[in-house]
Amino acid sequence: DAVEWAAEDAPENRDPVPPVAAAIRRALRAHSGDVLAFLPGVSEITRTASALGEMSDAGGLDIRPLHGDLPIEAQQAAILPGARRRVVLATNIAETSLTIEGVSIVVDSGLARVSRFDAALGLSRLDTVRIARDSADQRAGRAGRLGPGVALRLWTERAHGALAPPPPPRDAEGGP
């Protein structure tokens, strides 16, 4: 499968919605098949769906959210093919275990939301972080699971080399 890279790296704290929406629009013009776009969270999914709303209304396009808080019926609507071309806007729930039939294009923001414990506050909080290299590879592998595909990564090939390597495996007792 082909990988297309961004021309330049965006700041890590940038809003991913405008570049993801723009990449989806480009992908729909340049490639055939359904699109799976990875965003860090539900807020970004909702805002991206809103940004693409005119395409759904005018272009015969189904825009489907996919995240763990959705009822199973809504998740199934995102996963199963329909009569119209689809854009599935997903969190990392779609990174490994799901095959979404018809997807030949992945648009990857390169971001995920992770829970981190803040000792000073004594509680966990959600941080948006760059994904690790193995996550990027898993996401790209969603394109064309059932045929040729392309992954559009919204970071440069140089930045990809600097992504964190996979974490070391843990033993059964939870140690490194």
NURO-620230 format. One record per residue: x, y, z of N, C-alpha, C, O in turn. Coordinates in steps of 0.2 Angstrom, whole numbers, plus 2048, in hexadecimal, padded with zeros to 3 digits. Atoms other than C-alpha are relative to their C-alpha. Example, Ala and Ser with C-alpha at 12.3 -4.5 7.8 and 13.67 -1.06 7.14 Angstrom:
+------+------+------+-------+-------+-------+------+------+------+------+------+------+
! n.c1 ! n.c2 ! n.c3 ! ca.c1 ! ca.c2 ! ca.c3 ! c.c1 ! c.c2 ! c.c3 ! o.c1 ! o.c2 ! o.c3 !
+------+------+------+-------+-------+-------+------+------+------+------+------+------+
!  804 !  7FA !  800 !   83E !   7EA !   827 !  804 !  806 !  800 !  809 !  805 !  803 !
!  7FC !  7FA !  7FF !   844 !   7FB !   824 !  7FC !  805 !  803 !  7FF !  80B !  804 !
+------+------+------+-------+-------+-------+------+------+------+------+------+------+
END
This chain:
+------+------+------+-------+-------+-------+------+------+------+------+------+------+
! n.c1 ! n.c2 ! n.c3 ! ca.c1 ! ca.c2 ! ca.c3 ! c.c1 ! c.c2 ! c.c3 ! o.c1 ! o.c2 ! o.c3 !
+------+------+------+-------+-------+-------+------+------+------+------+------+------+
!  804 !  7FA !  800 !   800 !   800 !   800 !  804 !  806 !  800 !  80A !  806 !  803 !
!  7FC !  7F9 !  801 !   806 !   812 !   7FC !  7FF !  804 !  806 !  7FA !  804 !  80A !
!  800 !  7FB !  7FB !   80A !   81F !   809 !  801 !  807 !  7FD !  806 !  807 !  7FA !
!  7FF !  7F9 !  802 !   808 !   832 !   806 !  802 !  804 !  806 !  7FE !  803 !  80B !
!  7FE !  7FC !  7FB !   811 !   83E !   811 !  7FE !  807 !  800 !  7FD !  80A !  7FA !
!  801 !  7F9 !  800 !   80D !   850 !   816 !  807 !  803 !  7FE !  80C !  801 !  7FF !
!  7FA !  7FC !  802 !   819 !   85D !   80F !  804 !  803 !  806 !  80A !  804 !  805 !
!  7FC !  7FD !  7FA !   81D !   864 !   820 !  7FC !  7FE !  806 !  7F6 !  7FC !  806 !
!  803 !  802 !  7FA !   81A !   860 !   832 !  7FC !  806 !  804 !  7FF !  80B !  804 !
!  804 !  7FB !  7FC !   80D !   869 !   83C !  802 !  800 !  807 !  804 !  7FB !  80A !
!  7FF !  800 !  7F9 !   80F !   86E !   84E !  7FC !  7FB !  804 !  7F6 !  7F9 !  802 !
!  804 !  806 !  7FD !   80A !   860 !   85A !  7FA !  802 !  803 !  7F5 !  7FE !  804 !
!  806 !  7FD !  7FC !   7FD !   86B !   863 !  7FB !  803 !  7FB !  7F6 !  806 !  7FD !
!  805 !  7FE !  805 !   7F4 !   86F !   852 !  7FA !  7FD !  801 !  7F9 !  7F7 !  803 !
!  807 !  803 !  800 !   7E2 !   86C !   850 !  800 !  7FC !  7FA !  801 !  7FE !  7F4 !
!  800 !  804 !  805 !   7E1 !   85D !   845 !  7FA !  800 !  7FB !  7FB !  7FD !  7F5 !
!  806 !  800 !  804 !   7D0 !   860 !   83E !  801 !  803 !  7F9 !  7FF !  800 !  7F4 !
!  800 !  7FE !  807 !   7D4 !   86C !   82F !  805 !  7FC !  7FC !  803 !  7FB !  7F6 !
!  7FC !  804 !  805 !   7E3 !   862 !   828 !  7FD !  7F9 !  7FF !  7FD !  7F7 !  7F9 !
!  803 !  806 !  801 !   7D9 !   852 !   82A !  7FA !  801 !  7FB !  7FA !  7FD !  7F6 !
!  806 !  7FF !  804 !   7C9 !   859 !   822 !  803 !  801 !  7F9 !  800 !  7FF !  7F4 !
!  7FD !  7FE !  806 !   7D4 !   860 !   814 !  803 !  7FA !  7FC !  802 !  7F9 !  7F6 !
!  7FD !  806 !  803 !   7DD !   84F !   811 !  7FB !  7FB !  7FE !  7FB !  7F8 !  7F9 !
!  806 !  804 !  802 !   7CC !   846 !   811 !  7FE !  803 !  7F9 !  7FC !  7FF !  7F4 !
!  803 !  7FD !  806 !   7C6 !   852 !   803 !  805 !  7FE !  7FA !  802 !  7FC !  7F5 !
!  7FB !  802 !  805 !   7D6 !   84F !   7F9 !  800 !  7F9 !  7FE !  800 !  7F7 !  7F8 !
!  801 !  808 !  801 !   7D5 !   83C !   7FB !  7FA !  7FE !  7FC !  7FB !  7FA !  7F8 !
!  807 !  802 !  804 !   7C3 !   83B !   7F5 !  801 !  802 !  7F9 !  7FE !  7FF !  7F5 !
!  7FF !  7FE !  807 !   7C8 !   845 !   7E5 !  805 !  7FB !  7FD !  804 !  7FA !  7F7 !
!  7FA !  803 !  803 !   7D8 !   83B !   7E2 !  800 !  7F8 !  800 !  803 !  7F5 !  7FC !
!  800 !  807 !  7FF !   7D4 !   829 !   7E7 !  7F9 !  7FD !  800 !  7F4 !  801 !  802 !
!  807 !  803 !  800 !   7C5 !   81D !   7E6 !  800 !  7FC !  807 !  805 !  7FB !  80A !
!  801 !  804 !  7FA !   7BE !   813 !   7F5 !  7FE !  805 !  806 !  7FE !  80B !  806 !
!  802 !  7FC !  7FA !   7B9 !   818 !   807 !  806 !  802 !  803 !  80C !  800 !  802 !
!  7FB !  7FD !  7FC !   7C3 !   822 !   813 !  800 !  7FF !  807 !  7FA !  7FF !  80A !
!  800 !  801 !  7F8 !   7C8 !   81E !   825 !  805 !  805 !  802 !  80B !  805 !  800 !
!  7FC !  7FB !  7FD !   7CF !   82D !   82E !  801 !  7FF !  807 !  7FC !  7FE !  80B !
!  7FE !  801 !  7F9 !   7D8 !   82C !   83F !  800 !  807 !  803 !  804 !  80B !  801 !
!  7FF !  7FA !  7FC !   7D5 !   83A !   84B !  801 !  7FE !  807 !  7FF !  7F9 !  809 !
!  7FE !  802 !  7FA !   7DA !   83B !   85D !  7FA !  7FF !  805 !  7FA !  7FB !  80A !
!  806 !  800 !  7FC !   7C8 !   83D !   865 !  7FA !  801 !  7FD !  7F9 !  803 !  7F7 !
!  807 !  7FF !  802 !   7B5 !   83F !   864 !  7FF !  807 !  7FE !  7FC !  808 !  7F9 !
!  801 !  7F9 !  802 !   7B6 !   852 !   864 !  803 !  801 !  7F9 !  800 !  804 !  7F5 !
!  7FD !  7FF !  807 !   7C2 !   851 !   854 !  7FC !  7FD !  7FB !  7FB !  7FF !  7F5 !
!  805 !  804 !  805 !   7B6 !   844 !   84C !  7FA !  805 !  7FF !  7F8 !  805 !  7F9 !
!  806 !  7FC !  801 !   7A7 !   84F !   84F !  801 !  807 !  7FC !  7FE !  808 !  7F7 !
!  7FE !  7FA !  804 !   7B0 !   85F !   848 !  802 !  7FF !  7F9 !  800 !  802 !  7F5 !
!  7FE !  802 !  807 !   7B7 !   856 !   839 !  7F9 !  7FE !  7FC !  7F9 !  800 !  7F6 !
!  807 !  802 !  803 !   7A5 !   84F !   835 !  7FD !  806 !  7FE !  7FA !  807 !  7F9 !
!  804 !  7F9 !  802 !   79E !   861 !   836 !  804 !  803 !  7FA !  801 !  806 !  7F6 !
!  7FD !  7FD !  805 !   7AC !   867 !   82B !  7FF !  7FD !  7F9 !  800 !  800 !  7F4 !
!  801 !  804 !  806 !   7A8 !   85A !   81E !  7F9 !  7FF !  7FE !  7F7 !  7FC !  7F9 !
!  808 !  800 !  800 !   795 !   85C !   820 !  7FE !  801 !  7F9 !  7F9 !  7FE !  7F6 !
!  802 !  7FE !  807 !   793 !   864 !   80F !  801 !  7FB !  7FB !  7FD !  7FA !  7F6 !
!  7FE !  805 !  805 !   79B !   856 !   806 !  7FB !  7FA !  801 !  7F9 !  7F7 !  7FC !
!  805 !  805 !  7FF !   78E !   84A !   80E !  7FA !  802 !  7FD !  7F6 !  7FE !  7FA !
!  807 !  7FD !  803 !   77F !   855 !   809 !  800 !  800 !  7F9 !  7FC !  7FE !  7F6 !
!  800 !  7FF !  808 !   785 !   858 !   7F7 !  803 !  7FA !  7FD !  801 !  7F9 !  7F7 !
!  7FC !  805 !  804 !   790 !   84A !   7F3 !  7FF !  7F9 !  801 !  802 !  7F4 !  7FF !
!  802 !  807 !  7FF !   787 !   83A !   7F8 !  805 !  7FC !  804 !  807 !  7F6 !  802 !
!  7FB !  803 !  7FC !   794 !   836 !   805 !  7FD !  7FF !  807 !  7FA !  803 !  80A !
!  802 !  801 !  7F9 !   791 !   82E !   816 !  806 !  801 !  804 !  80B !  7FE !  803 !
!  7FB !  7FE !  7FB !   79B !   835 !   824 !  7FE !  7FC !  807 !  7F9 !  7FE !  80A !
!  802 !  805 !  7FB !   79C !   828 !   832 !  805 !  801 !  806 !  80B !  800 !  805 !
!  7FB !  800 !  7FA !   7A4 !   82B !   844 !  801 !  7F8 !  802 !  7FD !  7F4 !  801 !
!  7FF !  806 !  7FD !   7AC !   81C !   84C !  805 !  801 !  806 !  80B !  802 !  805 !
!  7FC !  7FF !  7FA !   7B2 !   81C !   85E !  7FC !  7FB !  805 !  7F6 !  7F9 !  804 !
!  802 !  805 !  7FB !   7AF !   811 !   86E !  7FA !  802 !  803 !  7F6 !  7FE !  806 !
!  806 !  7FE !  7FC !   7A1 !   81C !   875 !  7FA !  800 !  7FC !  7F4 !  801 !  7FF !
!  806 !  801 !  805 !   795 !   819 !   866 !  7FC !  7FA !  802 !  7FF !  7F5 !  804 !
!  804 !  806 !  7FF !   787 !   80D !   868 !  802 !  7FB !  7FA !  805 !  7FD !  7F5 !
!  7FD !  805 !  804 !   78B !   7FC !   85F !  7FC !  801 !  7F9 !  800 !  800 !  7F4 !
!  803 !  7FF !  806 !   77E !   801 !   851 !  804 !  805 !  7FC !  805 !  804 !  7F6 !
!  7FC !  7FA !  803 !   788 !   811 !   84D !  807 !  7FD !  7FE !  809 !  7FF !  7F8 !
!  7FA !  803 !  802 !   798 !   807 !   84D !  7FF !  7FC !  7FA !  803 !  7FC !  7F5 !
!  801 !  805 !  806 !   791 !   7FA !   841 !  7FF !  804 !  7FA !  801 !  802 !  7F4 !
!  801 !  7FC !  806 !   78B !   808 !   835 !  806 !  803 !  7FD !  807 !  804 !  7F7 !
!  7F9 !  7FD !  803 !   79D !   80F !   834 !  804 !  7FA !  7FD !  807 !  7FB !  7F8 !
!  7FC !  806 !  802 !   7A4 !   7FD !   832 !  7FE !  7FD !  7F9 !  802 !  7FB !  7F5 !
!  803 !  803 !  806 !   798 !   7F6 !   825 !  7FF !  804 !  7FA !  7FD !  80A !  7FB !
!  801 !  7FC !  806 !   798 !   7FC !   813 !  7F9 !  801 !  7FF !  7F4 !  7FE !  801 !
!  807 !  7FE !  802 !   789 !   805 !   80D !  7FF !  802 !  7F8 !  804 !  800 !  7F5 !
!  801 !  7FE !  807 !   782 !   80C !   7FD !  804 !  805 !  7FD !  805 !  806 !  7F7 !
!  7FC !  7FA !  802 !   78C !   81C !   7FD !  807 !  7FF !  802 !  809 !  7FB !  806 !
!  7F9 !  7FF !  7FE !   79F !   820 !   7FE !  800 !  802 !  807 !  7FC !  806 !  809 !
!  800 !  7FE !  7F9 !   7A4 !   821 !   810 !  806 !  803 !  802 !  80C !  802 !  7FF !
!  7FA !  7FE !  7FC !   7B0 !   82B !   81B !  7FE !  7FE !  807 !  7FA !  801 !  80A !
!  801 !  802 !  7F9 !   7B2 !   823 !   82C !  805 !  804 !  804 !  80B !  804 !  803 !
!  7FC !  7FC !  7FC !   7B9 !   82F !   839 !  801 !  7FC !  807 !  7FC !  7FB !  80A !
!  7FF !  805 !  7FA !   7C1 !   824 !   847 !  805 !  802 !  804 !  80A !  806 !  803 !
!  7FB !  800 !  7FC !   7CB !   824 !   856 !  804 !  7FA !  7FF !  803 !  7F6 !  7FA !
!  7FC !  806 !  801 !   7D8 !   817 !   858 !  7FD !  7F9 !  802 !  800 !  7F4 !  802 !
!  804 !  806 !  800 !   7CA !   80A !   85B !  801 !  7FC !  7FA !  800 !  7F6 !  7FA !
!  800 !  804 !  806 !   7CC !   806 !   849 !  807 !  7FF !  7FE !  808 !  7FC !  7F8 !
!  7F9 !  801 !  801 !   7DF !   804 !   84A !  802 !  7F9 !  7FE !  806 !  7F8 !  7FA !
!  7FE !  806 !  800 !   7E0 !   7F2 !   84C !  7FB !  7FA !  7FE !  7FC !  7F6 !  7FA !
!  804 !  806 !  800 !   7D2 !   7E6 !   84E !  7FA !  800 !  7FB !  7F7 !  7FB !  7FA !
!  806 !  800 !  805 !   7C5 !   7EC !   841 !  802 !  800 !  7F9 !  807 !  803 !  7F7 !
!  7FF !  7FF !  807 !   7C5 !   7EA !   82E !  7F9 !  803 !  7FE !  7F4 !  801 !  7FF !
!  805 !  7FC !  803 !   7BA !   7F7 !   826 !  800 !  7FF !  7F9 !  804 !  802 !  7F5 !
!  800 !  802 !  807 !   7B5 !   7F0 !   815 !  7FF !  806 !  7FC !  7FB !  80B !  7FE !
!  801 !  7FB !  804 !   7B7 !   7FC !   807 !  805 !  806 !  801 !  806 !  80A !  7FD !
!  7FC !  7FB !  7FF !   7C4 !   807 !   80F !  807 !  7FF !  7FC !  80A !  7FA !  7FC !
!  7F9 !  801 !  804 !   7D3 !   80A !   803 !  804 !  806 !  801 !  80A !  807 !  7FF !
!  7FD !  7FA !  7FE !   7D8 !   81B !   80A !  800 !  801 !  808 !  7FB !  801 !  80B !
!  7FF !  7FE !  7F9 !   7DF !   81F !   81B !  803 !  807 !  801 !  808 !  809 !  7FE !
!  7FD !  7F9 !  7FF !   7E1 !   831 !   821 !  802 !  800 !  807 !  7FD !  7FF !  80C !
!  7FE !  801 !  7F9 !   7EB !   831 !   831 !  803 !  807 !  803 !  808 !  80A !  800 !
!  7FE !  7F9 !  7FD !   7ED !   841 !   83C !  806 !  7FF !  804 !  80A !  803 !  805 !
!  7FA !  801 !  7FD !   7FB !   838 !   845 !  7FF !  801 !  808 !  804 !  801 !  80B !
!  801 !  7FE !  7F9 !   7F3 !   83C !   856 !  7FB !  7FB !  803 !  7F7 !  7F8 !  800 !
!  805 !  804 !  7FC !   7EA !   832 !   864 !  800 !  803 !  807 !  804 !  807 !  809 !
!  801 !  7FE !  7F9 !   7E3 !   835 !   875 !  802 !  7FB !  805 !  7FF !  7F5 !  804 !
!  7FE !  805 !  7FB !   7EB !   82C !   883 !  7FF !  803 !  807 !  7FF !  809 !  809 !
!  801 !  7FE !  7F9 !   7E8 !   82C !   896 !  806 !  800 !  803 !  80A !  7FB !  803 !
!  7FA !  800 !  7FC !   7F6 !   831 !   8A1 !  7FF !  803 !  807 !  7FA !  807 !  808 !
!  801 !  7FF !  7F9 !   7F7 !   832 !   8B4 !  804 !  806 !  801 !  80A !  807 !  800 !
!  7FC !  7F9 !  7FE !   7FC !   844 !   8BA !  800 !  7FF !  808 !  7FB !  800 !  80B !
!  7FE !  801 !  7F9 !   804 !   841 !   8CB !  7FE !  806 !  804 !  7FC !  806 !  80A !
!  802 !  7FA !  7FC !   802 !   853 !   8D0 !  7F9 !  801 !  801 !  7F7 !  804 !  806 !
!  807 !  7FF !  7FF !   7F0 !   853 !   8CD !  7FC !  7FA !  804 !  7F7 !  7FA !  806 !
!  803 !  806 !  7FD !   7ED !   841 !   8D3 !  7FB !  7FD !  7FC !  7F7 !  7F9 !  7FF !
!  805 !  803 !  805 !   7E3 !   83C !   8C4 !  802 !  800 !  7F9 !  807 !  802 !  7F7 !
!  7FF !  801 !  807 !   7E3 !   837 !   8B2 !  7FD !  805 !  7FC !  7F8 !  808 !  7FE !
!  803 !  7FC !  805 !   7E1 !   842 !   8A4 !  801 !  7FE !  7F9 !  806 !  7FA !  7F8 !
!  7FF !  802 !  807 !   7E0 !   840 !   891 !  804 !  805 !  7FD !  803 !  80B !  7FD !
!  7FB !  7FC !  804 !   7EE !   847 !   887 !  800 !  7FE !  7F8 !  7FF !  7F8 !  7F7 !
!  7FF !  802 !  807 !   7EF !   848 !   874 !  807 !  800 !  7FE !  80B !  805 !  800 !
!  7F8 !  801 !  801 !   800 !   841 !   86E !  801 !  7FD !  7F9 !  7FC !  7FB !  7F6 !
!  7FE !  803 !  807 !   809 !   83C !   85E !  7FF !  7F8 !  801 !  801 !  7F5 !  807 !
!  800 !  807 !  7FF !   806 !   829 !   85B !  807 !  7FD !  7FF !  80B !  801 !  7FC !
!  7FA !  803 !  801 !   814 !   81D !   85B !  800 !  7FD !  7F9 !  7FB !  7FC !  7F6 !
!  7FF !  803 !  807 !   81B !   815 !   84B !  7FC !  7FA !  7FE !  7F9 !  7F9 !  7F9 !
!  804 !  806 !  801 !   812 !   805 !   84D !  7F9 !  801 !  7FF !  7F5 !  7FE !  7FB !
!  807 !  7FE !  801 !   802 !   80D !   84F !  7FF !  803 !  7F9 !  7FA !  802 !  7F6 !
!  800 !  7FD !  807 !   805 !   817 !   83F !  800 !  7FB !  7FB !  7FC !  7FB !  7F6 !
!  800 !  805 !  805 !   809 !   807 !   836 !  7F9 !  7FC !  800 !  7F7 !  7FA !  7FB !
!  807 !  803 !  7FF !   7F9 !   7FF !   83D !  7FB !  804 !  7FC !  7F7 !  801 !  7F9 !
!  805 !  7FC !  803 !   7EF !   80D !   837 !  800 !  800 !  7F8 !  7FB !  7FF !  7F5 !
!  7FE !  801 !  807 !   7F7 !   80D !   826 !  7FD !  7FA !  7FD !  7FB !  7F9 !  7F7 !
!  802 !  806 !  802 !   7F3 !   7FB !   825 !  7F8 !  7FF !  7FF !  7F6 !  7FA !  7FC !
!  807 !  800 !  800 !   7E0 !   7FF !   826 !  7FE !  801 !  7F9 !  7F9 !  7FF !  7F6 !
!  802 !  7FF !  807 !   7E1 !   805 !   814 !  801 !  7FA !  7FC !  806 !  7F7 !  7FC !
!  7FF !  805 !  805 !   7DE !   7F8 !   807 !  801 !  7F9 !  804 !  804 !  7F5 !  801 !
!  7FF !  807 !  7FD !   7DC !   7E9 !   813 !  7FD !  7FB !  7FB !  800 !  7F5 !  7FB !
!  803 !  805 !  805 !   7D2 !   7E1 !   805 !  801 !  802 !  7F9 !  7FE !  800 !  7F4 !
!  7FE !  7FE !  807 !   7DB !   7E9 !   7F6 !  805 !  806 !  801 !  807 !  808 !  806 !
!  7FB !  7FB !  800 !   7E7 !   7F7 !   7F1 !  7FD !  806 !  804 !  7F7 !  808 !  805 !
!  802 !  7FA !  7FC !   7E7 !   807 !   7FD !  806 !  805 !  800 !  80B !  804 !  7FE !
!  7FB !  7FA !  7FF !   7F0 !   817 !   801 !  7FE !  803 !  807 !  7F9 !  803 !  80A !
!  800 !  7FD !  7FA !   7F4 !   81F !   812 !  802 !  807 !  7FF !  808 !  808 !  7FD !
!  7FE !  7F9 !  801 !   7F5 !   832 !   813 !  802 !  802 !  808 !  7FD !  802 !  80C !
!  7FE !  7FE !  7F9 !   7FF !   836 !   823 !  802 !  808 !  800 !  805 !  80B !  7FB !
!  800 !  7F9 !  7FF !   7FE !   848 !   829 !  806 !  802 !  803 !  806 !  807 !  807 !
!  7F9 !  7FE !  7FD !   811 !   849 !   82E !  805 !  7FE !  7FA !  803 !  7FA !  7F6 !
!  7FB !  801 !  805 !   821 !   848 !   824 !  803 !  7F9 !  801 !  803 !  7F6 !  807 !
!  7FC !  806 !  7FF !   82B !   838 !   821 !  806 !  801 !  805 !  807 !  7FC !  808 !
!  7FB !  7FF !  7FB !   839 !   840 !   82B !  7FD !  7FF !  807 !  800 !  7FC !  80B !
!  803 !  800 !  7F9 !   82D !   842 !   83A !  7FE !  7F9 !  802 !  7FE !  7F7 !  807 !
!  802 !  807 !  7FF !   828 !   830 !   838 !  806 !  7FC !  803 !  805 !  7F8 !  807 !
!  7FB !  803 !  7FD !   839 !   82A !   83B !  802 !  802 !  807 !  805 !  7FE !  80B !
!  7FF !  7FE !  7F9 !   839 !   833 !   84C !  7FA !  7FE !  804 !  7FB !  7FF !  80A !
!  805 !  803 !  7FB !   829 !   82B !   852 !  803 !  7FB !  804 !  808 !  7F8 !  803 !
!  7FD !  805 !  7FB !   82B !   821 !   861 !  7FF !  7F9 !  7FD !  7FA !  7F7 !  7FA !
!  800 !  807 !  802 !   82F !   80E !   85E !  7FB !  7FD !  804 !  7F8 !  800 !  809 !
!  805 !  804 !  7FC !   823 !   801 !   864 !  802 !  7FF !  807 !  808 !  7FE !  808 !
!  7FE !  801 !  7F9 !   823 !   7FF !   877 !  803 !  7F9 !  801 !  800 !  7F4 !  7FD !
!  7FD !  806 !  800 !   82D !   7F0 !   87D !  7FA !  7FB !  803 !  7F6 !  7FE !  807 !
!  805 !  805 !  7FD !   822 !   7E0 !   881 !  800 !  800 !  808 !  806 !  800 !  80B !
!  801 !  801 !  7F9 !   81C !   7DE !   893 !  7FF !  7F9 !  802 !  7FC !  7F5 !  7FE !
!  801 !  807 !  7FE !   81D !   7CE !   89C !  7F9 !  7FF !  804 !  7F6 !  804 !  805 !
!  807 !  801 !  7FD !   80E !   7C6 !   8A5 !  7FF !  803 !  807 !  7F9 !  804 !  808 !
!  800 !  7FD !  7FA !   812 !   7CE !   8B5 !  7FF !  808 !  800 !  7FF !  80B !  805 !
!  800 !  7F9 !  801 !   811 !   7DF !   8AD !  806 !  804 !  800 !  806 !  80A !  800 !
!  7FA !  7FD !  800 !   823 !   7E3 !   8AE !  803 !  801 !  7F9 !  800 !  7FE !  7F4 !
!  7FD !  7FF !  807 !   82E !   7E9 !   89F !  804 !  7F9 !  7FE !  806 !  7F9 !  7F8 !
+------+------+------+-------+-------+-------+------+------+------+------+------+------+
END
